[in-house]
């Protein structure tokens, strides 16, 4: 959703000849949550490297702001035709790191 909000949907990546896959996912469950509780989620990229990105996620309870879970996901950039890792295109890297305005 974050990438799509920045103008890079799955379809947009397809026109660039790439897609992203999860290479690694780590989740720390810190506090219990019960069905029906409202949660807030924050996500951001801490690094965009040659062929991968590190995305962090924090989930908190809305009522008291308590952090209930945090995660790190390593995304790999893949060439659509070859199915092999490929460098994140400069235009994508710039938008994901905030160096360029969102695509329209």
C-alpha positions as CSV (number, residue, x, y, z in Angstrom):
1,X,0.0,0.0,0.0
2,X,2.9,2.4,0.8
3,X,4.5,1.8,-2.6
4,X,1.2,2.2,-4.4
5,X,0.6,5.5,-2.5
6,X,3.9,6.7,-3.9
7,X,2.8,5.8,-7.5
8,X,4.4,2.4,-7.7
9,X,1.7,-0.2,-7.9
10,X,2.3,-3.8,-9.1
11,X,1.2,-2.7,-12.6
12,X,3.7,0.2,-12.6
13,X,6.5,-2.2,-11.6
14,X,5.5,-4.5,-14.4
15,X,6.0,-1.7,-16.9
16,X,9.5,-1.3,-15.5
17,X,10.1,-5.0,-16.0
18,X,10.6,-5.8,-12.3
19,X,8.7,-7.0,-9.2
20,X,9.6,-7.3,-5.5
21,X,9.6,-10.5,-3.5
22,X,10.1,-11.1,0.3
23,X,13.6,-12.5,0.9
24,X,13.4,-12.4,4.7
25,X,10.7,-11.5,7.3
26,X,11.3,-11.1,11.1
27,X,8.5,-10.3,13.5
28,X,8.8,-9.6,17.2
29,X,5.5,-10.0,19.0
30,X,5.7,-7.8,22.1
31,X,2.2,-7.6,23.7
32,X,-1.1,-9.5,23.3
33,X,-3.9,-8.1,21.2
34,X,-7.6,-9.1,21.4
35,X,-10.1,-9.4,18.6
36,X,-11.7,-6.0,17.9
37,X,-8.9,-3.8,19.2
38,X,-8.1,-0.9,17.0
39,X,-4.4,-0.9,15.9
40,X,-2.2,1.7,14.2
41,X,0.5,0.7,11.8
42,X,3.6,2.6,10.7
43,X,6.0,1.6,7.9
44,X,9.2,3.0,6.4
45,X,12.3,2.0,4.5
46,X,15.6,2.3,6.3
47,X,17.7,1.2,3.3
48,X,17.4,0.8,-0.4
49,X,20.5,-1.1,-1.7
50,X,21.5,-2.5,-5.0
51,X,18.9,-5.2,-5.3
52,X,17.0,-5.1,-2.0
53,X,15.2,-2.8,0.4
54,X,14.7,-3.0,4.2
55,X,11.2,-2.1,5.3
56,X,10.3,-1.7,9.0
57,X,6.8,-2.0,10.4
58,X,5.5,-1.1,13.9
59,X,2.0,-2.0,15.1
60,X,0.6,-0.2,18.2
61,X,-2.7,-0.3,20.1
62,X,-4.6,2.9,19.3
63,X,-6.1,3.2,22.8
64,X,-2.8,3.5,24.7
65,X,-0.1,3.7,22.0
66,X,1.6,0.5,23.3
67,X,3.9,-1.2,20.7
68,X,2.5,-4.7,20.2
69,X,4.7,-5.9,17.3
70,X,7.5,-4.8,15.1
71,X,8.9,-6.3,11.9
72,X,11.7,-6.1,9.4
73,X,11.1,-7.3,5.9
74,X,13.9,-7.6,3.3
75,X,12.4,-7.2,-0.2
76,X,14.4,-8.3,-3.2
77,X,14.0,-6.7,-6.7
78,X,13.6,-9.3,-9.4
79,X,13.7,-9.0,-13.2
80,X,10.3,-10.1,-14.6
81,X,11.6,-12.0,-17.6
82,X,14.7,-13.7,-16.1
83,X,13.4,-14.2,-12.6
84,X,16.9,-13.1,-11.3
85,X,17.8,-10.4,-8.9
86,X,18.3,-7.0,-10.5
87,X,19.2,-3.5,-9.2
88,X,16.4,-1.3,-8.0
89,X,15.9,1.3,-10.8
90,X,17.1,4.8,-9.8
91,X,13.7,6.3,-10.2
92,X,12.2,3.8,-7.8
93,X,15.0,4.2,-5.3
94,X,14.6,8.0,-5.4
95,X,10.9,7.8,-4.7
96,X,11.2,5.1,-2.0
97,X,13.9,7.1,-0.2
98,X,12.1,10.4,-0.5
99,X,14.7,11.9,-2.9
100,X,12.0,12.5,-5.6
101,X,8.4,13.4,-5.4
102,X,5.8,10.6,-5.8
103,X,5.2,9.5,-9.3
104,X,1.9,10.5,-10.9
